[in-house]
Amino acid sequence: MKACLPLKVVLNRVGEATLEEYGASQTALDTPQAIFNFWQAIVIPKPEYEAEKENLIVILLNTKLRPKGYHLVALGSLNECVAHPREIFRPVIVSGAYGFVLSHNHPSGDPSPSSADRQLTAKLREGAALLQISFLDHVVIGGIDPSRLPFFSFRDAGLL
């Protein structure tokens, strides 16, 4: 008679990487370049990723700043994506994450932040401080234009 091994079930939401993908991506997301690399390796290959629309994700981090997972918060239009801070903080709190990184793409290819991007980042900075959650960066992903950086980091710009 064979012994029955316990069955492990892993549920992933649309937009979340599988455990295998996270095994391959255990690099600390402590720089904008690392966050950009995560976007390229994990987010873009997903079948639900739509490059012609803004995709807003929150990357959940452990105490070593490694990804625990990510959550697609909102899928917008060609030039905007609407999200409320509570929708961003919900997966961070539910997962028990130490901190988070916010990231979204600009389909235009220009990673310069909009005024809405700046306002949302300011609100999230205040909320994270109140909740004592580390908000490490907000990275806007642009296009692959060799004359400029392919991303904008709020932390590197001194805005976070």
C-alpha positions in Angstrom: 0.0 0.0 0.0 1.4 3.4 -1.0 1.6 6.2 1.5 -0.4 9.3 0.6 1.6 12.4 0.6 -0.1 15.7 1.5 -1.2 17.7 -1.5 0.0 21.2 -1.7 -2.2 23.6 -3.6 -0.9 27.0 -4.7 -3.3 29.6 -6.0 -2.2 32.4 -8.2 -4.2 35.4 -9.2 -4.1 36.8 -12.7 -1.0 38.9 -12.8 0.9 37.0 -10.1 4.0 35.1 -10.8 4.2 31.4 -10.0 6.5 30.0 -7.3 8.9 28.8 -10.0 9.2 32.3 -11.4 9.9 33.7 -8.0 12.5 31.0 -7.5 14.3 32.4 -10.5 13.8 36.0 -9.3 15.1 36.1 -5.8 17.2 39.2 -6.4 16.6 42.1 -3.9 14.6 44.8 -5.6 16.6 47.6 -4.0 17.4 49.5 -7.1 15.4 50.9 -10.0 17.4 48.7 -12.4 16.4 45.6 -10.4 12.8 46.6 -10.5 13.0 47.2 -14.2 14.6 43.8 -14.7 11.7 42.2 -12.6 9.2 44.0 -14.9 11.0 42.7 -18.0 11.4 39.1 -16.7 8.2 38.5 -14.8 5.5 41.0 -15.8 5.9 41.4 -19.6 5.9 37.7 -20.5 2.5 37.1 -18.8 -0.3 36.6 -21.3 -2.5 39.1 -19.5 0.0 41.9 -19.9 -1.2 44.5 -22.4 1.7 46.8 -23.5 -0.6 49.3 -25.2 -2.3 50.0 -21.8 -1.0 51.2 -18.5 -0.5 48.3 -16.1 -0.1 49.3 -12.4 1.4 46.7 -10.2 2.4 46.5 -6.6 5.4 44.3 -5.8 5.3 42.8 -2.3 8.7 42.6 -0.6 10.0 40.6 2.4 12.5 42.0 4.9 15.4 41.2 2.5 13.6 43.3 -0.2 13.0 40.2 -2.3 9.7 39.8 -4.0 7.0 37.7 -2.2 4.7 38.3 -5.1 3.1 41.0 -7.1 -0.5 42.1 -7.7 -2.0 43.8 -10.8 -3.8 46.7 -9.2 -5.2 48.3 -12.3 -5.2 48.0 -16.1 -5.8 51.4 -17.6 -6.0 52.9 -21.0 -3.4 54.3 -23.4 -2.6 57.3 -21.2 -4.0 56.8 -17.7 -4.6 54.2 -15.0 -6.9 55.0 -12.0 -6.1 53.5 -8.7 -6.9 54.4 -5.1 -4.3 53.9 -2.3 -6.6 51.4 -0.6 -6.4 49.1 -3.7 -2.6 49.3 -3.5 -2.3 48.8 0.3 -4.8 45.9 0.4 -2.4 43.2 -1.1 0.5 44.6 0.9 -1.4 44.3 4.2 -3.1 40.9 3.4 0.2 39.3 2.4 2.0 40.6 5.5 4.7 42.2 3.3 7.5 44.2 4.9 7.3 46.7 2.1 6.4 47.3 -1.5 7.4 48.9 -4.7 4.9 50.4 -7.1 5.5 50.2 -10.8 3.6 51.0 -14.0 4.3 51.4 -17.6 3.7 54.4 -20.0 2.7 53.0 -23.4 3.9 56.2 -25.0 7.5 55.1 -24.1 8.2 58.3 -22.1 8.9 57.4 -18.5 8.4 61.0 -17.2 5.9 60.9 -14.4 2.6 62.7 -14.8 1.1 65.0 -12.2 -1.3 62.1 -11.3 1.7 59.9 -10.8 3.2 62.5 -8.5 0.0 62.9 -6.5 -0.5 59.2 -6.0 3.1 58.7 -4.9 2.7 61.5 -2.3 -0.5 59.9 -0.9 1.1 56.5 -0.8 4.2 57.9 1.0 1.9 59.4 3.7 -0.2 56.2 4.1 2.9 54.0 4.2 4.4 56.1 7.0 1.2 56.0 9.0 0.9 52.2 8.5 4.7 51.7 9.2 5.1 49.9 5.8 8.3 50.5 3.8 7.4 52.2 0.4 10.7 51.7 -1.4 10.1 53.2 -4.8 7.7 54.0 -7.6 9.2 53.2 -10.9 7.6 54.3 -14.2 8.6 52.0 -17.1 9.0 53.7 -20.5 10.2 52.5 -23.8 13.5 51.2 -25.0 14.9 54.5 -26.3 18.7 54.3 -26.3 19.0 58.1 -25.7 17.4 58.0 -22.3 16.9 55.7 -19.3 14.0 53.2 -19.9 12.5 54.1 -16.4 12.0 56.9 -13.9 12.5 56.3 -10.2 10.8 58.5 -7.7 13.4 57.5 -5.1 16.3 58.4 -7.3 14.7 61.7 -8.2 14.4 62.5 -4.4 10.6 62.5 -4.6 10.2 59.5 -2.2 
